[in-house]
Amino acid sequence: MGRKNWSIRDEEWLRRKLTKLCRRGQSKYCEIRGSSIHGLGVYATTAIPEGTRIIEYIGELVDKEESERRAWKQMEKAEREGAVYIFTLSKRWDIDGNVPWNTARLINHSCDPNCEAWIEGRRIFLYALRDIEAGEELGFDYGFDVENYEDHPCRCGSDGCVGYIVSREQWPELRKRLEGEAGRVDRLP
């Protein structure tokens, strides 16, 4: 259906749908600012109590085949700009959060996270793991696999930073891999 065949009703429906998506991608608890971790980050605009649902990670629901295609395309671009926004939802589906109204896509990884992603049906929300102070940058464990750890250096700067974006559950395996590399294993807690 080309745009010339759209009715005023179709355009109004699309405008309402986009407005709703934009609202879902925003939160009274946070805003985008420059980050010392990586480019842009998301910061608490007010004190956030532990357990609070902060923001939804929104985007297009895509199957694994399409997700893989888009991830490779985003990886090529990321080599210049540094970001891939594919979020695993289930064995069959992912969310491609590479849309401008998805504020949560800019939450950086942290080895000492203050947020955690929870999957609720076909939606992803970020919740506070602990009380978060106003002005504090939000961060969560991206949970990347240890297999390609060298491709994902971590810049979170936390006291417990392991130097790579690898899920906490895989830190023992990362330690084993780094033990043979002089001067690198001492960074692990």
N, C-alpha and C positions, 0 to 999 in steps of 0.2 A: 504494500500500500504506500504509494508516494504521498508526500506532504500535500500536494495539490488536491488529493482526494479526502483529506482530513476535514472534518466538520468543526465548527466552533465548539460543539459538545466534546469532541475528541481532544481538542487542544485544552479545554478546561479540565477534563479528566486527567490529562498528562500533567498539567500545572499543579493540580491538587496532589497527585501522587508524588511528584518531585518535592513539593513543599513538605509533605509528610515525611519523606525520606530525610530531607535536610534537618527537620526537627529531631528525628530519631538519632541522627548523628551528632547532635549537640548535647550539652549537659550544663546544668547550673553549677556543677561542682568543678569544672575545669575549663581551661583555655589553652590555645596554642601560643608558644613563645619560642625564641631561639634557645637552643640547648647546647651545653658544653659536651654532652655525650655524642650527639650526632645531629647536625643540622637543626631541625625543629623538634620540639618536645611538647608534652602536654603537662600542664601544671595545675595544682589545686588552687581554686579561686577562694576557697573557704576551708575551714577545718572539716575533715571528712572522718566520721567515726568508723571504726572497724566494722566490717560486714556490710557496709553501704554499697548498693549497686550504683556505680559511678557513671558508666556510659556504655552504650551498645557499640559493638564492632559491626558496622554495616557494609553491605556491598552486594554484588551479584552472586546468587547461588549458582554454582557451576559443577558439573560432574568431573570426576578425576581426570578424564582424558582432556577435557577443555582446560582444566586447572593446570595440568602439566604443560600444555601448549603455551598458556599465558605466563606461567612461571618462567619458562625459558625466555620468552620475549621480555619479561620484566627483568630477568637476570642480565640480559644483554644491556638494557638501559641502566640497570643498577651499577654496572661496572663504571659508568660515568657519573651517575647520580646517587647510587647507594641505597636502593630500597626495592623490596619485593613485598607485596601486600596480600599474598595468598595465605589464608588461615584454614587449617584443617578442621572440618566440622564433623565428619563421620567417615566410615570406610568408603562411602559412595560419593559424598558431597564435600565441597570446599566453599569458602566465601572469598571472592576476589574483592578485596577492600580498596582497590585502586580507583576510588571515586573521590572527588574533592569534598563532598559533604561528610566524609567519614573521618571525623576528628580523631577517633581512637587509633587509626592507622599510624599516627605519629607518636604513639606512646612507645618509648624506647625500651630495649631490653635492660634488665638489671640482674646481677648475680645476687643481690639482696633486695628482692622485689617488695613493693608495698601494695601491689595489686595482683590479682589472679583472674584468669579468664575462666568463665563457667559457660558450658554449652547447655542451653535450655531449648530443647526441641531443635529447630533449625535456626536458632539465633544464638549469638555470643555476646555475653555481657562481662564487663570488668568490675570486680568487687574489691573493696579495700581489705587487705590482709591484716592491717593494723590501723590504728589512728594515724591519719595523715595531716600534717600541718599545712595551713594556707601558705602558698608559695612554693611548696615542695614539688619537685618533678615526680610524675607518676612513672612507674616502671614495672614490668612483669617479666617473668622467665619465659622466653620465646619457646623453650623446650626443643631446640634443635638437636638433631641426632649427632652423636660424636663422630660418625663416619667421615664427615667432611669438615671437621673442626677448624682446619687451617683456613678455610674459606670465610670464616666468620669470627674475626677478632672482636673482642669485647672492649668497649671504651667506657664502661659504666663508672669506673673509678671507685666503686665501693670497697670497703676494707676487705671484704671476702671475694673480690673479683678473681676469677680463675683465668682471665686473659682471653677466653673464647666463649662464644654464645653456644653453650651446651647445657642441656637440661641438668638440673641438680642431681637427678637420679643417675646420670651418667658420669658424674665427676670422678668416681673411682676408676672407671675405664679410661677417662682422659688422663688421670694421674699415671696409669700404667703406660700409656702411649708416650707420655712426656718424660718418663723416668730415664730413658736412654738419651734424651737430649739435654746436654749440660746447661744449667742455669735457667731452665724453664719450669721444672717441677716445684721449685721453691715458692712459686706464686700461689699454688693451691693451698687452701686452708686445711 
